[in-house]
């Protein structure tokens, strides 16, 4: 599992996802922090998932700091989470 909570710009998040992906085992879970709606983080995560043929989900609560997960292809979000 990888949890990303770095620089919150679009470019930095895309670079984190790209650079860490090659170090993960097949099927590893990727989660992160601060996928605030319409933010650079949300955009980067959605693009990353689309390129992998999957989708992302977020826990849409400000108190949870918009924690996100890059889901494996075909997976559904956890209860209380929604696709982004």
Secondary structure, DSSP 8 states (H G I E B T S, - for coil): -EEE----SHHHHHHHHHHHHTTS-TT--EEES---TTSHHHHHHHHHHHHTT--EEE---GGGT--EEE--TT----TT-EE-
